[in-house]
Every structure is written in structure tokens, then in C-alpha cells.
């Protein structure tokens, strides 16, 4: 199997782990539907395949049913959604709602897909949290009566390009098709990564506000990934899960480009490289080593966020005090707003019996006084 195909399979697995809806784009006959079936089998997940092109909007929005006793109407979910809930709820199993041929669904049907994709609500039925969303699509010029995905639908997906190269097909015919695996991550590492990735995305869009929202500007970009606050939130989740899972940089780039678009993803990753952030664990081990660069408030904010995230993931009196020392250094360097934005959560998380050092008291006195921690033992 080629490295490119391996990376795409890994990206699909990370998206499922992060519970980010994913759409596989590729020409007909590339095994998109087959790989989703094999993925479900490998996970022991219940799979419900819905051919979007032959469905009506009511198959997703629900059919109105009148209750004669009250005179009120509810939206009845279709049988596929009921089966999915019954197979997953309370069982510990994963479920996959798989929307095939989504690019041949007309705009009205695509509009009805908005809540099922993002919120897992079909009619008035709420699908269990363990249900994941995958879709498959042919490019409109290669689809039977194809449509571009409407921007509100496209913005709810991570877009992955799916294609089979000759090496992968050869190995599939001779030794079996490769399985898609969903990575596993440690809970503590993921919690820390989520806090840090969200902070890094926040720092980036603060520095590049023009990339917060950029609607598609050409027909070529229609129906694919573009940045909005929603897709940046998905990008932060994918980045955190990719970091926690230890995947390679190609997979991380693929996931981010599939969520906020190639340009925004490239600029975000380049911004991370330029930040040149110190290891938060190293700062917690030796907070006195941190020297604040007064010219780089974006870097300072990211350092504060990453050190707090590491502390929140594993709080001990020593780590709590070290985090306070880093925040105090930031406040002393003239960035009290940054120090205090994280310092309130830091102060509220004080372990029992922990006392801030004199240096921390001096730098963060307003917060400590605000929370009545200067006199507590």
C-alpha cells in the first residue's frame, strides 16, 4: 500500500476518533463505500448506509405526525435512524451513519442533512453520542446529475480525497485490502492537547482575522473546505487528536486542509512553526528558565495556554506553583492581560494546601486577592 493511501486511511481514522464528520471525495469505482463497510466491520460498529441521491428531505428532516390527543405535531424519524439508535444506545458500540452519493442529492435534500450531520438529530430523534458520520461523493463533473455541496453542508465536513493507486489495488487483489484503523489516545494527553490546540487556533485567528471566515470565491472551491468559526473549531479538535495520536505531519496537514482549506491550513501550520514554543513540561520543571519575548504577544499567549493546559491535565502543588511562576513572569513583562486570562483558572484550581510562592504572589496579586487566596492556607 502506498504511503499516500496509508496517510488518507489514518486521517479517516483520526476524524472518526475526533467525531468530526468526514466526506470522501473520489471518482466512481474507487472503493469509497467498500472501505466504510470494512471500517465498520473492523470496529464492530453498526452501519446504516443511506443513499442520499434517492432520498427525500423528509428522510432526514422527519415526517410530521399529528397527535390526536394534543393536536400537536412531531417529526417522525425514518426507520434507518431508529435502527441506528436501537443498535447503539446503551450497548457501548459505535454507530456510523454513512451518506453515500451525497453530491448527487439535490439542494433541498442537502439542506435537510444539516442537523443530522452536525447535531445527530434526525426528525425529532437524537442519535447517541457514539454515532459517527461519514459521507462519500463524486466530484460533480463525474457524478450522475451531480451538484456541488452547498456551503452550509460543505462547512460541516472534513474533506478527504480518496483514490486507489496501482500498488494498493495490486496488494488488495493479491494479499487483501488494507484495513482502516482508528487510533487510540490517552485521556490525559488528549485533554491537554485539546486545550492547547484551541488556544493555538485562537492565537492564530487573532493574528490573522482575515482568515476567520473566507467563503468560497470560485466554482472550483465550491462545495469544499473553507474557514469559518465552526470549521476552525473542528480543525482544533482534529489537530489535538492528531497530536495525541502521534500521527505524522502529512496526516495532520491533510486533516486541517480538509477542514479549513489548503491556504488557511498552510498558514496556520507555518504560524505554529514560527511560534517556536518551548515544551510546557520543560517550563513546569524549570519555570525560571522562561524568558518572555515582549515583541511576540502571540507567542506569549500560546505559552500561557500550553503551560496551563499541561498543569490542568495533571495538577500537583509543585506543578501548580510552577505554572503560577510562568504566569507571573508574563505579568511582570507587561502582558498582565494574558497572564490574568489564564490566571483565574489557575487560581481556581489550587490544590488543597498549596501556597503560591512570594514571586507568584507579587506577579498575580490582583487575581489572588480577587479569589481570596492571599489569606488562605
Beta strands, then each sheet from edge to edge (+ up, - down):
strand 1: 22-25
strand 2: 46-51
strand 3: 63-67
strand 4: 72-76
strand 5: 95-100
strand 6: 121-122
strand 7: 125-126
strand 8: 131-137
strand 9: 158-161
sheet 1: 2+ 5+ 8+ 1+ 9+
sheet 2: 3+ 4-
sheet 3: 6+ 7-
end
